[in-house]
Amino acid sequence: LRDLVAAVAFPGATPRRRPSQAPPASEERKPVKIFIDGVFDLTHFGHMNAFRQARAIGDILVVGVNGDASVEESKGLRPVLTDAERQAAVAGCRFVDEVLPATPYVMTEAYIEELVRDHGVDYFVHGDDPCVVDGHDVYEAAKKAGRFCTIPRTEGISTTDIVGRLLLLTKDHHDISIVAGSGAAEDGMRAEVSATITGVFASQQSQFLVTSQLMQAFSAALPGPSALSPGARAVYIDGAWDMFH
């Protein structure tokens, strides 16, 4: 499984064998079902990359979208988007096979057993960043059950970062460094924020390196020219797609 996760995170690496590959004829194998959960508020490409990596580990990806009440209890505030809005955004991703609504933010042993028993989940996946609530690892029960693995987190993007850009009220948040006091001539909110931040960029530099291999990994499930029937129409649409929803 470790070799597989490395190959998914770094396209071009070759694992010894992927769970999604057909087993030898002498084996009988059921589809490998992967579970990943999260708040997925203000959905961004980091979430999509996590879904891609998790889906590639097995055959079926089940995504749990943490419920408003559970998030508020654990983090002290509700997400920006509602349960229904976040569920719809996740369901729209082609890497996702099934969405479980209003899942708990903290994975209890009882809930893990329920997912294994009632939904046939084989492995629980999360990014390699720590997820701790009240001093306890959220995925401790899954780790004890031997059903947990991590995938590399997409650096340089997060919902917290996106909200921070909105609060700064700048037009050049992709480019300049904020210096203490530089917003004194601006409106009160920008001046207050600028006075508390020294020498940092309003927007982190993304570490999401778009390579030809990564583009191929994302587009692998899209129909190619051979899948189009004669006379089929290719449709182009464009837009800013900011704060994608």
N, C-alpha and C positions, 0 to 999 in steps of 0.2 A: 504494500500500500504506500510506503514511503517513496519508493521508486516512481510509482504512478503519480503521486502528488507533485513530485519534482518535474516530471515530464509535462504535466498540465500547466504548471506555473511557468515553465521555460520551454516553449514549443521548440522541437528539434531534438530534445533529449529522448532517449529510447528506454522505456521501462522494460523490465523482464517480461511482464505480462499484464495487460489491463483487464480488470474485472469485466469490462464490457465486451471483450473479445470472446469469440466462440471458444468453448472449452474443447478438449479432446473428445472424440466420439464416445470414449468410455465413461465420461462424466455426464451427470445431469445437473444442470444449473438453472436456478430461478433468476429472474432479473434482479440486479443489485439496486436497492432503493436507498437513496441518499437523502438525508434531512438537513436543511440549514434554516436557521431562523434569525430574526432580527427585527428592528423597528422599521427600517427601510423608509425613513422619512425624507422628503425631498429627494427622491430617487435619482442617483447619479451613476456615472460609468463605473465607479468603484463597486457598486452593488451588482451591476451587470457582469463585471469581470468575476466577481465572487460566484455568481450563478453559473457562469461558464466553466469555471474551474471545478466547482462542486459537481455539476452535471457530467463532466467528462470522467469523473472517478467511477461512476456507475452507469446504470441504464435509465433510471427514473429519478427525477429530482422533485422532492416535496419541500415546499417553502412555507415555514410558519411565520406569519406576520404578527408580531407582538401586539396585544390589545392595548387600547388607550389607558384603561384603568391599571393594568399591570405595569406599564411603563411609568405612569405617574407615581405609583407606589414605590417603585424601585429607584427612579431617577429624580423624583420631586417635581416633575412637570410633564405635561402632555405633549405629544408630537405636534408639529405644525399642521400636518394633514390628518384627516380623520381616519378611522379604521377602514371605512369603505374606499376612500381615495387611495390609501397605501396598498390595499389589497388589489385594487384595479391596476395600479401601476406595476405591481409584481406579476400579476396574471398576464400582462401584456408582453412579458419577456419570453422569447421563443425557447429559452433554455429551461423554462419552468414547466413542469408537467402537471403539478397539483399545488393548490394553495390551501393552507389550513389557517382559518381566521382566528383572531383573538387568542393567540397562543401566549402562555405565561412568559414573562421576561426571564425568570429564573427557572432553569430546568431541574425539576425535582426527580427523585428516583422513581416515584409513582408515575409521573408523566412520561418519563422515558420508557418505562415498562408498557404504558398504554400505547405509545407510538409503535413500539416493536410488536406488540400483540395485535392491535387493531388496524394498524396501517402498514405493517410489514417492513418497517424501517430497519435497515442493516447497519448504516453508519451515520454518525452525527458529525457535521462539519462546521468549522468556524474559522475565521481569520486568525493569524498567529499573534494578534494583539491581545493583551489580557482583558478579560471580561469579569470584573470583580464587583460584587454588591455586598456592602456591609462586611467586608473582609473575607468573603467566601467566593470561591471560583464558581461562576454560574454553571459551568459544565463539569463540575466535579463528579456528579453521578454518572454521566456518560463515560468519563475517563475510567472510573472504577469498573464499569461494565465492559471495558475493552472495545468500545464502539465509537471512539472519538478520534478524529484526525484534523489537522489544521491545513489551511491553504494560505499562501502569502497574501498579506493585505496590500491593496493598491495604495501606495503612498501618495501624498500630495492632494488628496481630496477627501472630504468628509462633510456630513450634514452640518456639523458645528462650524466648519470653515465657510460654508455657503452662507449660513445665517450671519456670521461675522462680517462678510462682505456687505451684506444688506445693511447692517447696523452702522457701518462706517460712512455710508452715504457719499461715496466717492465715485468719480467717473473714470479714474485712472488706477483702479485697484489692481489691475493686472501688471502694472509697470513700475510704479514708484515705491520708494521706501518712506515710511511715515516717521517723521522726526518730532520729538517732543515740542509742543507749542506751535507746530507748523499750521495747525488749523485754527489759530486764534482769530483769524479774520473771517472764518466761516461761521455757519450757524452753530448754535450752542451745543448740539449733540456731537457734531464732528469735532469741535474744539475739545469737548470733554473726553472723547475717546482718544484723540490724538495725544492729549496730555498724559495718558496712561500707558502709551506704547512708544518705545524708543527703538529706532533703527530696525524695524521688522517690515516685511512685505505684507500688504493687506491680503494678498492671495499667495498661498504657498506655491512653489514651483512644482508642478506635477512630475512625478517619477514614472508616469504611465507611458513608457516608451513604445510607440507604435512601430512595430517592425512588420515586414512582409509576412513572417511566420505567424505573428499574432493576428494580423488581419485575416489570414487564411483560417486560423482557428475560429475566429468569430463568424466567418462567412461560410464555413464548411457545410452547415445545414441549409443554406439558401439554395434554391434551384439554380443550376447553371444553364448555359445555352442548350445543352443536350436535353434538358427537362422541358423546354418550351416547345409547344406544338407549332407546326408551320402556320405562319400568319399571326402568331401571338403578339400582343402589344406589350412593350416595355414602358412603364410609366415613371416619370421623374417628378419629384416634388421637393421643394426646398423651403427653408425657413431658418430662423435664428435658433429655435429649439432650446432656448434658455429656460432654466428652472423646469426641466423636462417633466411632463405630467401626462 
